[in-house]
């Protein structure tokens, strides 16, 4: 069980048999009565965000969740196929549960798979990845000073905005949360 004093961003809790992740929380004390904790919770199963208020010291459940290191093998229709690195067991996860993170997966890439009651529900990928640019317009000489960007398709199929001096074949670092260009490698 977790108490409201344990709340932090990213903590996974269980309310009424449903797993939630804390997106935001704020302790406050109204004029009358005890302190309270106002939260925004993301339902891990369907992605909906709800607001909830807890009394200070209130207890909430700990979900039956585990993280396993797995290797992404391939896409099979709308499913992603992962292999457990220890048991070599294969798991199928629907692409819609990943919240767009699956766009950064390459074959044989290692990541963490979040399991709830033994069923895969989400993946965890690194915050930044180095990927190769497979298609972009060639940059013109002398365009390195301006802050103008152009679209570039990466090896996983994701399109990001890059500076004009980036060319096809370059390896670039990308933030997987915001899909922003971070630099050349």
N, C-alpha and C positions, 0 to 999 in steps of 0.2 A: 504494500500500500504506500502511496505517496501522500504527503501532507502538502498544503498550499505553500508552505515555506520552501519546498523542494522545486517549485515551478521555475522553469527557465525555458527559453526558446528552444524548440526542437524536441522537448521532452515528450515522450509518448505515454498517454494515459488511457484508461478505459472507463467509459461512462455508459451505463445501461447496456453492457455487453458489446459496445462498439468501440474500436480503437480510434483515438484522436491524437493529433500532434499539436502542441501549443505553438501558435504562430506569433501571438503577442500576449503579454500579460502586464497588468498594472495593479500595484497595491494602492488602496485608498482608504481613508477613514472618513465616513460621513459624520455630520454634526452629532447625531445620536447613535448609540449602539457601538458594536465592535467593528474592527477593521474588516475589509472585504478585498477580494482579488477579482478584478475584471479581466476576462480572457477572450481571445479569439482562437477557436479550435478548428483545425482542418480534419474532416472525416477522412481517414486513410483509405477506406474502402471505396468511397465515391467522389472524394475531392471537394465536397461542399464545405464552406466555412460558416461556422455558427458562433454567436456570442453567448457566453455563459458567465455568471457571477457566482463566486464561492465565498462562504464565510471563512474568515481567517482560521486556520487550524483544521479545516474540513479535510477528510480523507477521501482519496479517489483510488480506483483500482489500477493495478499494474497489468498491462496487456501481456498475453502469452505470445511474445514476439522474440525472434532470434534473427541474427544476421549471419549469413554464410558467405565465405569467399567462393565465388564461382567464376567460370569462364564462359563468355558469350560464344556460342557456336555458330548459329545461323538464324535467319528469319524463315518461318514456315507460314506463309499466308499472313495473318494478322498476329501471329504468335511469335515470341522470341524464345529460342531454345538455349538453356544454360546447362552447364555440367558442373556438378559439385566437385571441387578439387580434391576432396578426401575420399568420397565413396564412389565417384564417377557416375553417380545417378544423374539422369537428365530431368530437368524441370521445364515446363512450358508456362510462359507468362504472357498475358494479353498485352499488346503494345499500348493500349489506351490507359493502362494503370500507371505508366511510367511518367506521365505528365510532360512528354516531349523529350525526356532524357535519352530515350532510345535512339534518337537521331544521331547521337554521338558515338554509338557502339560500332566497333570494327570487329570483324571475325577474329576469334582467339583473344579478345581483350578481357582482362580480369576486372571484376567489379564485385560489389557486395549486393546480395539479394536479401531483401527483408521478407521474412516469413511470419505469417500470423496464423496460429493454430495449424502449422505445417504447410500452409498454402502460400505460394509466392504472391506478394501484393505490390512490391515496389523495388526499384534498384537504386543503388548509390554509386555514382561515378565521381571521379576526381573533379575538383573545382575548375581546374584548367587542364587542357590537353594540347599536345603538339600534333597538328594534322597537316597533311600536304594539300596544297591548292591544286585542283585538277582542271579548273577552267576559270579564266578571267580575261578581261581585255588587257592587251599589253599597255604598260605605262609609257608615257612620253617623257623624254629626257627634260629635266628642268622642272618637273611637276612635284618635286619632293618638298617644297617649301609650303605650299598651300595645305589646308586642312580638308581637302576634298576626298571623298571616298568613292569606291566602286564596288559592285557585288562580286563575290568570289565563291565558287562552288568548291567545297572541300571533299576529301576522299570518302567521307561517309554520306555525302549527298546534301549536307547542310549548306545553306547560303548565308554568308556573313558579309558585312561591309568592311572593306580593307582600304588602306591608303593607296594612292595611285602607283607607288613604286613597287608594290607586290606583284609578282608575275607567276604564271603557271609553273608548277614544279617547286615553288618555294615552300618551306615548312614554316607554319606560323603557330603561335600560341593563342588559344581561344578560351574565353571564360564560358564554361558550360551552363552557368545559370542565366547569364544575360545575353549570350551569343555575341559578345564583343571581342574585337581584335585586341590582343594584348602585346604583340610584338613578333618579330621574326626570330627564328631559331637558327 
